[in-house]
Amino acid sequence: MKKKITINKDSTFTSNLSLCNEWHPNADYISKGIYHFKKTNPDKLFWLECKGMYPDHHFKLNGKKLELYYPFVTGYRIQIFEKIK
């Protein structure tokens, strides 16, 4: 199974990754939430927010790639996704 994150124009996201620590609510996705972007943000980072959780996952758009940063024991791990249509 390919790992996917779908970023929507209405500031919502869905993913088949377990980003929100939820029981699988749907066969099509595991995680669902909203994302935020601060205008005074030189790193151009977006924060993923899941219902009832502190937003500790963030991502950056780098050309046609999305770099997902998520917490790990030794800091943050990075996973890179390529844009598909």
VOGUKOL-277860 format. One record per residue (C-alpha): residue in one letter; y, z, x. Coordinates in steps of 0.2 Angstrom, whole numbers, plus 5000, padded with zeros to 4 digits. Example, Ala and Ser with C-alpha at 12.3 -4.5 7.8 and 13.67 -1.06 7.14 Angstrom:
<rs>
{logu:A	north:4978	up:5039	east:5062}
{logu:S	north:4995	up:5036	east:5068}
</rs>
This chain:
<rs>
{logu:M	north:5000	up:5000	east:5000}
{logu:K	north:5017	up:4995	east:5007}
{logu:K	north:5030	up:5009	east:5007}
{logu:K	north:5045	up:5005	east:4997}
{logu:I	north:5062	up:5012	east:4993}
{logu:T	north:5072	up:5003	east:4979}
{logu:I	north:5091	up:5006	east:4980}
{logu:N	north:5100	up:5002	east:4964}
{logu:K	north:5118	up:4997	east:4961}
{logu:D	north:5120	up:5012	east:4949}
{logu:S	north:5118	up:5025	east:4963}
{logu:T	north:5099	up:5028	east:4959}
{logu:F	north:5084	up:5025	east:4969}
{logu:T	north:5065	up:5025	east:4966}
{logu:S	north:5052	up:5025	east:4980}
{logu:N	north:5033	up:5026	east:4982}
{logu:L	north:5035	up:5039	east:4995}
{logu:S	north:5034	up:5057	east:4992}
{logu:L	north:5053	up:5061	east:4995}
{logu:C	north:5056	up:5073	east:4980}
{logu:N	north:5040	up:5084	east:4981}
{logu:E	north:5036	up:5080	east:4963}
{logu:W	north:5020	up:5076	east:4954}
{logu:H	north:5018	up:5057	east:4952}
{logu:P	north:5028	up:5054	east:4936}
{logu:N	north:5024	up:5036	east:4935}
{logu:A	north:5011	up:5023	east:4943}
{logu:D	north:5025	up:5013	east:4949}
{logu:Y	north:5035	up:5026	east:4959}
{logu:I	north:5033	up:5044	east:4966}
{logu:S	north:5051	up:5049	east:4969}
{logu:K	north:5066	up:5046	east:4959}
{logu:G	north:5084	up:5052	east:4961}
{logu:I	north:5102	up:5047	east:4965}
{logu:Y	north:5111	up:5043	east:4982}
{logu:H	north:5128	up:5048	east:4987}
{logu:F	north:5140	up:5040	east:5000}
{logu:K	north:5156	up:5049	east:5006}
{logu:K	north:5171	up:5038	east:5009}
{logu:T	north:5176	up:5047	east:5025}
{logu:N	north:5160	up:5045	east:5033}
{logu:P	north:5161	up:5036	east:5050}
{logu:D	north:5142	up:5036	east:5052}
{logu:K	north:5140	up:5027	east:5035}
{logu:L	north:5126	up:5038	east:5030}
{logu:F	north:5120	up:5039	east:5012}
{logu:W	north:5111	up:5055	east:5005}
{logu:L	north:5096	up:5055	east:4994}
{logu:E	north:5096	up:5068	east:4980}
{logu:C	north:5081	up:5073	east:4970}
{logu:K	north:5082	up:5084	east:4954}
{logu:G	north:5083	up:5102	east:4959}
{logu:M	north:5082	up:5099	east:4978}
{logu:Y	north:5095	up:5100	east:4992}
{logu:P	north:5099	up:5082	east:4999}
{logu:D	north:5091	up:5083	east:5016}
{logu:H	north:5085	up:5065	east:5017}
{logu:H	north:5098	up:5052	east:5021}
{logu:F	north:5098	up:5034	east:5026}
{logu:K	north:5109	up:5021	east:5034}
{logu:L	north:5110	up:5002	east:5031}
{logu:N	north:5109	up:4993	east:5047}
{logu:G	north:5111	up:4974	east:5044}
{logu:K	north:5096	up:4970	east:5032}
{logu:K	north:5087	up:4986	east:5037}
{logu:L	north:5087	up:5003	east:5029}
{logu:E	north:5084	up:5017	east:5041}
{logu:L	north:5077	up:5032	east:5032}
{logu:Y	north:5080	up:5049	east:5041}
{logu:Y	north:5069	up:5064	east:5034}
{logu:P	north:5067	up:5081	east:5041}
{logu:F	north:5052	up:5085	east:5053}
{logu:V	north:5048	up:5101	east:5063}
{logu:T	north:5056	up:5094	east:5078}
{logu:G	north:5072	up:5087	east:5070}
{logu:Y	north:5072	up:5071	east:5060}
{logu:R	north:5060	up:5056	east:5059}
{logu:I	north:5066	up:5039	east:5056}
{logu:Q	north:5057	up:5026	east:5046}
{logu:I	north:5064	up:5008	east:5045}
{logu:F	north:5062	up:4997	east:5030}
{logu:E	north:5066	up:4978	east:5029}
{logu:K	north:5075	up:4970	east:5014}
{logu:I	north:5064	up:4960	east:5002}
{logu:K	north:5068	up:4951	east:4987}
</rs>
